[in-house]
Amino acid sequence: MDLVALLAIQVLYAIASLALISVGLAIIFGMMRVINLAHGEFLMLGGYAAIVATSHGISIWLSMLVVAPIVGRYHRCGRRANHYPLSLWSHDRHHARDLGP
């Protein structure tokens, strides 16, 4: 009976995780009209950097505190370089549409 309850909890957890991911992607696509999967890439980069720092003797809590701002800054610079030109293009396209045929 305990195994069935544990399995049910794990299945509900997996369903909730997939629902949360799909809602997040739907919101991103709805706002930006671009399918953006880079957030997972930066989460994995931060996790990997924290594990590497931990393997060099730094505590996990300290490595998370140090790695998070570094990866966040890296993400911000990449976003400016990649998304800013897209936002300008999108802005011009909407103005052209509003002016009529």
Secondary structure, 3 states (H helix, E strand, C coil): CHHHHHHHHHHHHHHHHHHHHHHHHHHHHHHHCCCCCHHHHHHHHHHHHHHHHHHCCCCHHHHHHHHHHHHHHHHHHHHHHHHHHHHHHHHHHHHHHHCCC
